[in-house]
Structure formats: structure tokens, C-alpha cells
């Protein structure tokens, strides 16, 4: 099996997995990018996985389904390009001989899901849509801080070797915010330098890993003293519980430049 991110739009990634003959794609907002890749590699599209309803993740689904007859799988409670198979927390999805576990992760949207594969090519794999980014997390368009905090806690409990396949190249901006929160975090400083080097060569900064994110991502570090102090310094009215710290960080990130 081979895993590869296809750049789309300004900063999206459409993740792909293939066995040399058949492929699955995740959140194909742009059908033309996928169709060109399939033709280049002489692959047939077997399955489309969708994490949430936003157009930059679903915009290419109808055209791809019509052109290829691909199976489409998405979340239970969100508006989706019909027809598709709907899945919910705890369901298992069999694709290309792989067994993905469905995890509900509301926050960015109300019915957002993630697809977790316990092992592929030596390490687990996570397609997390716009819930978890490297160094950051998605905006709260439909969910609450408590929901997103709980969703991130579920993902951070996955094995540390899990490869985190986010769907946007937001890493540098996220890491610069993270350094504003934790300027003395050595792991964060080193990772920023590495990611800057990747982007200078037009390489993706992804996938990340759960283990790395627990060291560098302030939204997974709401128990850390340095993160709590920074949140309360930004908003002296912030409470000290984890959800309040998370909410303060998210509001801070919304206006950070």
C-alpha cells in the first residue's frame, strides 16, 4: 500500500491510498486533481471517504462517483452528496482489505468523523479531516469548545506512532502561534525549523504523528503549566479548567497574526 497527499486549491490535501491497482481517496474537494492522479498511475478508484460536509472536502465527490462508480462513505448526521453509505462512531469500514475504525470527533462541524487504521506499513494511520492539524486544530464552526476538547482528547489517546493525515497545509502558521504560547518549547522550535525547510522545497509537512503533536500542539497540551499560564496571560478572566484553557487558546488563535 502507498500513501500520498494530493495538493488541491490553495492549501488542501486529498489523501490517497493505493495497492498499485485500486485506490481510495479522502475528502476529494476537487475531482480533476484526483482524476489526473488516477490516470497518471493507471489506478481505478474504489472508495471515497468523507470526514465532514464542507465543500472543499466534498466538492469533487459527485463527479468522481459518476465517472468511476466509486463507493462513497461519510458521516451519519451531516449533509452529504447522496447517495452514500453513512457511518457512525465505532463502525468498521472495510476498504481495499483494510479495516478502518470510525471515530466521531464533533467540534469543527457537528458530525465530523475520523478514520483510524490500527496498522499499515508498520504504523497506525489517521485521516482526521479538519479536527486535528499539525500544531493546531480546526475552527469551531458548529461545535462547542467542550466537544472539540473531548474530540482532540480521543485522538491524542491513539498510539503515539499514529500518522496524522490532516487535510490542510496550515503547519507553519500553527507552529508560529504555538511558539507564542510556549516560546521555550525546544521540541516546537526544532520542528518549526524542519517544517520551514520542507516548505522551502515545496514538500508537505505531513503526516505528523500523535507522539509529536503531544509535544508541540498547544491544543493537546491544556494540562501543561506553561500553556495554562500563557492562556491566562492572554485572557486574565479565563478559568483554569482544561476546557476553558482550550477555549481561550482557540479564540486567541482566531485573531493571531
N, C-alpha and C positions, 0 to 999 in steps of 0.2 A: 504494500500500500504506500502511496506517495501523497503527501500533504503539501498544499501550496496556496498562498493568498493571491487572488487576482485584484490588482488595484482597479477601483471604479470611482467615478465622479472626482471630487477634489481630494477626498481622504478616506473613502470606504475601502474595506477589503471584503471580497467574496471568497470565502474559504472553500477549497476543493479537496476531495479525497478520491483517489482512483487506484484501480488494480491493473492498469495497462489496457483495459478494455472498457470497463464501466466506471462511471463517476457519480459522486454525489456532490452537490453544492449547497452552501449555507447562505441564506439571506441574499439572493440574487436581485439586487435593485436594478441592474442593467443587464438585459438579455443579450445585447450584442457582444459584450465582453466575454460572457460565458460561451456563446456560440462560436466566437473566433477561437477561443481556447480549445473547445471540443474538436473543432475542425483541425487545428494545428496538431493535436495529439492523437487524432483519429479515435476519439472516445465516444461512447454512447452515454447519454445522461439517464441514469437510473432513478435518482431520487433528489428531491429538493427539500431541505429542512429550513423551517422559518422560525425565528425566535420571537418576533413581535411584528406589529402591524404597520410600522412606519414605512412610507413609500420608498425610501432609499434602501429598504430591505426586501420589499415585496414587488417593486415596480416591474421586474422582469419575469415574474412567475408565470403570468398568463401566456406570454409569448413562448417561453421555454416549454411549458406544458403542451401547448398546441403543436409546437414544432417537433417535440421528441416523445410525447406521451409519458413523460416522467411522472412518477408518483410524487405527491406533494403532502408534506406533513407539517402541521403547525399547531399553535396553542388553542386550547379549548374555548376561551371566552373572548377572544379578540376578533374584530372584523378582518376577514381573510379573503383572498381571491379564490372563490369557490370554483370547482369542487376540490376538497382536500380531506385528508384524514386528520382528525383533531386528537391531540394527546394531552395528558394532564400529569400532575406530579406522581411519580412512582411507576409510570408506564415504561415499558421497554420497547424500543424501536429497532427492528432488525433490518439492516441495510448492508448490502454487499458482504454478507456474512459477519457483520459487526453488530454488537448489541449495545445500543446507546440507552442510557438511563435518562429519563426526563426529570428535570428539577424545576419547579416553579420558583421564579425569582421576581415577584412584583416590586415595583418602585419606579423604574423608568416609564413603564406602561403597566396597566392594571393586570394584564395576563401574561406578561413576559415569561418565557421559559428558556432553559439552557439544556444542552445535550451533552451528556458526560459519557465518555467511553473509558472504562476502567483500565484498559491496556491496549496500546497499539504501538508496534515497533519499539517496545521496551519502556514506554511511559504512558500514563493516562493522558486523555485528550479532552478538552472542554471547549465547546462552542457556546460562548456566553453573551452574544449579541452586544447590546449597549448597557449591560448591567455593570460589568467589571471591565475597566480599562487598565492598561499598564500605568501605574501611578495615579489612577483616578477611578471615577465611577460615572455612570450616566446621570443626566439631569432628572429631576423628579417631575415629569410631565403629568403623570396620573396617580402616582402613589404617594405615600407619606414617608417621612424620614424613618419612622419605626419599621415600615415594610422594607425599605431599601437596606437599612442596617441589618435586619434579620436575613435578607437575601444574601448580602455580602458575607454574613457570618456562615451561612450554609456553604458558600463557595470556598471560603477560607478554610473550612474544615476538611476539604478534599485533600488527598495526598499531596505532599509538597512538590513532588516531581511532576504533577499535572501541568501539561502545557496549556496555557491560557490563550485561546484564539479569539481576540477581540475583533470588532468589526470597523474600527476607525484608527487611523494613524494620528492619535492625539498625544503620543507619549511625551514628546519634548515639552509641550505646553503643560502637561500634567506634572512632569518632574520639576519644572520650574516653580509651580505652585507648591509642590511637596517640599521643596527646599526653603520656601518662605515659611512653611510650618515647622520644619525640622532642619535648620541650616547646619547643624553639627552631625547629621546622619552620614557617616562615611560610606555606607553601602549605597545610599542615594547619590552622593557625589560621584562615586565611581561609575554607577550605572548611567548617569547623565552624560558623562564623557563618552562612554561606549556608544550610547544611542546617538549622540551628535555625530560620531564617526560613521555610524550606519547611514544616517540620513544624508550626510555629505556625499556618500557613494550611491545614493538613491536606493538603499536597501531597507526593507521593513525592520522595525524594531521588535516585531512579534514573530512567533509567540513568546510570551513571557512564561512565568511559572508561578504556581501558588506560593512556593517557598520564597521566591524573590519578592513577590508582591507583599508578603507579610513583613518583609524587611524595609520596604521603601514606600508603600502606599498608605498615605495618612488615613484613608477611609477604612483601612483594615487595622489601624493602629490606635483606635479610640481609647484603649486602655493605657497607652503609654503616657508617662508623666509629661514628656516634652510636648506631645501633641495636645494634651489637655491644657497645659499652660498656654500654648500658642492660641488655642481656640478661645480661652477666657481672656487673653490679652486683646484679641481682635474684638470680642464682644463681652465686656465685663458683666453683662446680665445673663450670660449663658450659664445653665446649670451644669453640674459636674457629672451627671449620669451619661452613659455612653450614647444614648440616642440624641440627647441634647448636644453633646460634643460633635456627633456626626452632622446634625442639622446645621450647626454653626459653621463647620467646615464646608458643607455643601453651599450654603449661602455665600460664604467668603469666596469660594471658587467661582461662583456665578459672576462675580464682579471683578475678579482678579485679572490684572493686565500686566 
